[in-house]
Amino acid sequence: MKDRIHMQVISDNYRQIPSVAFQRRQSVPVNSSLRLVQVLKLPRQCHHQSLKIQLIERHPNQKEFTDLNHQNDRKQKRKYLKYYCVYLPLCIYLLMISLICLGTIIAAIVIGLLSLAKTTTTTATTTSEITTVTTTSIITTTQTTAIPCSPSCNSEQTCIQNVCTNVGYLACTLTWSRPGDGDIVVTTPSGKTICYTNRGPSNATDQGELDRDDQVGEGPENVYWPSNGTLPPTGTYYVCFEPYQFNNPIISIINPITVIYRIVRPSSPTLIFTRTFTSTITNSYNCNITSNTLIGSFNYP
């Protein structure tokens, strides 16, 4: 009798367990793994078929959530891989190209500045030479006014720097801008040269004469054809300058020397040629159209 009563009690308890388990299942959150384990640890008799169904129905949602997290992780990894494998190398590559271009531009600017400086120096030198040549080729026609000399000059003379110089039929008079020994050089149309080594008058000078040679001052030096002699040859004359000695100071850009030629003809205006030298240039007293010591040229009559 006691055994039957005990079995009845157990049977009644078994009937109540499913409802209790069902109530516990309803209170367990779907995403709580700890609570889920506690439910699963209930006695085997409590695992009612409906509880199993509910647990199985809840499990796919957890899997979907996990898969979603995995997908997000993969997307994030792809994003990082894309950044580190594509964008970052591309940025580095573009940066390197930019640096190379910048270096090229800087190098070009530096080379340009150096070339400009070199060109400027060359231009300055060339300008000096061109100015010199241009000054040489310019012929200024002007009427000079004689500076009074004491004693006064006669009718066949002119006063230049307080010195009476002979004119005659034709006179070529040379002066320079600072004390020193400069030499006049005149070449006639027949190619004969008049200078301090060939003074004349003679056939070797076409009867022209060097009548004044200044070795310490600023000139004048003078070549002329006397009015009581033969007429000067007709044609083109060349006048040059030889800087025999200018040592205090020497001729330079800082200490240049300016040369002036006056071509005096009684019946014509006086021609004036000027040239500035910035270095000592000599030509062994050769005077023609190609001479680097040429001051100018003119025609007579």
C-alpha positions in Angstrom: 0.0 0.0 0.0 2.8 2.3 0.9 4.5 1.5 -2.4 1.5 2.5 -4.4 1.1 5.7 -2.6 4.8 6.5 -3.3 4.4 5.7 -7.0 1.3 7.9 -7.2 3.2 10.8 -5.8 6.1 10.3 -8.2 3.6 10.0 -11.0 1.9 13.3 -10.0 5.3 15.0 -9.8 6.2 13.8 -13.3 3.0 15.3 -14.6 3.9 18.7 -13.1 7.5 18.9 -14.3 6.6 19.6 -18.0 4.6 22.6 -17.0 7.4 23.8 -14.8 9.9 23.3 -17.5 7.6 25.1 -19.9 7.4 28.0 -17.6 11.2 28.1 -17.2 11.5 28.0 -21.0 9.3 31.1 -21.4 11.4 33.0 -18.9 14.8 32.1 -20.5 16.0 34.7 -23.0 16.8 33.4 -26.4 20.3 34.8 -26.6 21.3 33.8 -23.1 23.6 30.8 -23.4 24.0 30.4 -19.6 20.2 30.1 -19.0 19.9 27.8 -21.9 22.5 25.4 -20.4 20.6 25.6 -17.0 17.4 24.5 -18.7 19.2 21.7 -20.6 20.6 20.4 -17.3 17.1 19.7 -15.9 16.3 16.0 -15.3 15.7 14.0 -18.4 12.1 13.5 -17.5 11.6 17.3 -17.8 12.6 17.5 -21.4 9.2 17.6 -22.9 8.8 17.4 -26.6 7.4 20.9 -26.8 10.5 22.2 -25.0 12.8 20.6 -27.5 10.8 22.1 -30.3 11.0 25.5 -28.8 14.8 25.3 -28.2 15.3 24.0 -31.8 13.2 27.0 -33.1 15.3 29.4 -31.1 18.7 28.0 -32.3 18.6 29.2 -35.9 18.2 32.9 -34.8 21.4 32.6 -32.8 23.1 31.2 -35.9 21.8 34.0 -38.1 23.1 36.5 -35.6 26.5 34.8 -35.6 26.6 34.7 -39.4 25.7 38.3 -39.5 28.6 39.1 -37.2 30.9 37.0 -39.4 29.7 38.8 -42.5 30.4 42.2 -40.8 33.8 41.0 -39.8 34.6 39.9 -43.3 33.4 43.2 -44.7 35.6 45.1 -42.2 38.6 42.9 -43.1 37.9 43.5 -46.8 37.8 47.2 -46.1 41.1 47.1 -44.3 42.7 44.9 -47.0 41.4 47.2 -49.6 42.9 50.2 -47.8 46.3 48.6 -47.0 46.6 46.7 -50.3 45.2 49.3 -52.7 44.8 52.8 -51.3 47.9 53.0 -49.2 50.3 51.7 -52.0 48.5 54.0 -54.4 49.0 57.0 -52.1 52.6 56.1 -51.6 53.1 55.7 -55.3 51.4 59.1 -56.0 53.5 60.7 -53.2 56.7 59.3 -54.8 55.7 60.7 -58.2 54.9 64.0 -56.7 58.3 64.1 -54.9 60.0 63.2 -58.2 58.1 65.9 -60.1 58.9 68.4 -57.4 62.5 67.5 -57.4 62.6 67.8 -61.2 61.0 71.2 -61.0 63.4 72.4 -58.4 66.3 71.1 -60.4 65.0 72.8 -63.5 64.6 76.1 -61.6 68.2 75.8 -60.2 69.6 75.0 -63.7 67.6 77.9 -65.1 68.9 80.3 -62.5 72.5 79.1 -63.1 72.0 79.4 -66.9 70.5 82.8 -66.4 73.4 83.9 -64.3 75.8 82.6 -66.9 73.8 84.2 -69.7 73.8 87.4 -67.8 77.6 87.4 -67.5 78.0 86.6 -71.2 75.5 89.2 -72.1 77.3 91.8 -70.1 80.5 91.0 -71.9 78.8 90.9 -75.2 77.1 94.1 -74.5 80.4 95.7 -73.7 81.8 94.5 -77.0 78.7 95.5 -79.0 78.7 98.9 -77.4 82.3 99.3 -78.3 81.8 98.3 -81.9 78.7 100.3 -82.1 80.5 103.3 -80.7 83.2 102.8 -83.2 80.8 102.6 -86.2 78.9 105.7 -85.2 80.0 108.7 -87.1 79.0 112.0 -85.6 79.1 115.0 -87.9 79.5 118.2 -86.0 81.0 121.7 -86.2 83.6 122.2 -83.6 84.4 125.5 -81.9 88.1 126.2 -81.4 89.2 126.5 -77.8 91.4 129.6 -77.5 95.1 128.8 -77.2 97.9 131.1 -76.0 99.5 132.2 -78.2 96.7 132.1 -80.7 96.8 129.5 -83.6 97.3 130.6 -87.2 94.7 130.2 -90.0 96.0 126.7 -90.8 95.8 125.4 -87.3 93.1 124.6 -84.7 93.3 124.6 -80.9 92.7 121.3 -79.2 93.2 121.0 -75.5 95.1 124.2 -75.4 97.5 123.0 -78.1 97.6 124.4 -81.7 97.6 121.5 -84.2 98.2 121.8 -87.9 95.3 121.3 -90.3 96.5 121.8 -93.9 94.4 119.9 -96.4 93.4 117.2 -93.9 94.1 116.6 -90.2 93.5 113.6 -88.0 93.8 114.5 -84.3 93.8 112.0 -81.4 93.1 112.6 -77.7 92.3 110.3 -74.8 90.7 110.6 -71.4 93.5 110.1 -68.9 97.3 110.5 -68.8 99.4 107.9 -70.5 101.1 107.0 -73.8 98.7 106.5 -76.6 99.6 106.3 -80.3 97.8 107.5 -83.4 97.6 105.2 -86.4 96.2 106.4 -89.8 95.9 104.2 -92.9 95.5 106.0 -96.3 93.3 104.7 -99.2 96.5 103.2 -100.8 97.1 101.1 -97.7 100.0 103.1 -96.3 100.2 103.5 -92.5 101.3 106.6 -90.6 102.3 106.2 -87.0 105.3 107.0 -84.7 107.5 104.4 -86.5 106.6 105.9 -89.9 106.2 109.6 -89.3 106.6 111.0 -92.9 106.2 113.1 -94.9 107.3 110.6 -97.6 106.0 108.3 -100.3 105.6 105.7 -97.6 103.0 108.0 -95.9 101.4 109.4 -99.1 103.0 112.7 -98.0 101.1 112.7 -94.7 103.0 113.7 -91.6 102.9 112.9 -87.8 103.8 116.2 -86.4 102.9 115.7 -82.7 103.6 112.6 -80.4 102.4 112.8 -76.8 103.9 110.2 -74.4 102.7 111.3 -71.0 99.6 113.4 -71.2 96.2 113.1 -72.8 97.2 114.1 -76.4 96.8 115.5 -78.8 98.6 113.5 -81.5 98.2 114.7 -85.0 98.6 113.5 -88.6 98.1 116.0 -91.4 98.7 117.0 -95.0 100.3 120.5 -95.3 98.5 122.9 -97.5 101.8 123.7 -99.3 102.3 120.0 -100.2 100.4 117.4 -102.3 96.8 116.7 -101.8 95.8 113.7 -99.7 94.8 110.5 -101.6 91.1 110.2 -102.5 89.2 107.4 -100.9 88.6 105.7 -97.5 90.9 106.4 -94.5 91.0 104.3 -91.3 92.0 105.6 -87.9 93.1 103.4 -85.0 94.4 103.7 -81.5 97.3 101.8 -79.9 97.5 102.0 -76.1 101.3 101.9 -75.8 101.5 102.4 -72.1 98.7 102.9 -69.5 99.9 101.4 -66.3 98.7 103.7 -63.6 96.1 102.3 -63.6 95.9 99.7 -66.4 92.9 99.8 -68.7 90.0 97.8 -67.2 86.3 97.9 -66.7 86.8 99.9 -63.5 89.4 102.2 -65.2 88.4 102.5 -68.8 89.8 104.9 -71.3 87.9 106.9 -73.9 89.5 107.8 -77.2 88.4 110.8 -79.4 89.3 111.3 -83.1 88.7 114.7 -84.8 88.8 114.7 -88.5 89.3 118.3 -89.6 88.8 119.5 -93.2 88.8 123.2 -93.9 85.8 123.1 -96.3 83.8 120.5 -94.4 82.3 119.9 -90.9 84.6 118.2 -88.4 84.0 114.5 -87.9 84.3 113.1 -84.4 84.8 109.4 -83.6 84.8 108.1 -80.0 85.4 104.7 -78.5 85.8 103.5 -74.9 88.3 100.7 -74.1 87.8 98.4 -71.1 91.0 96.4 -71.7 94.3 96.8 -73.3 93.9 96.0 -77.0 96.8 96.2 -79.4 97.2 95.3 -83.1 100.9 95.9 -83.8 100.0 99.2 -85.5 98.0 97.5 -88.3 94.9 99.6 -89.1 92.1 98.5 -91.4 88.4 97.7 -91.4 88.9 94.4 -89.5 91.3 95.8 -86.8 90.2 95.4 -83.2 91.8 98.8 -82.5 89.7 100.6 -85.2 88.1 103.9 -84.1 86.4 104.9 -87.3 86.7 105.4 -91.1 85.9 108.3 -93.4 86.2 109.3 -97.1 88.2 112.2 -98.5 87.4 114.6 -99.9 
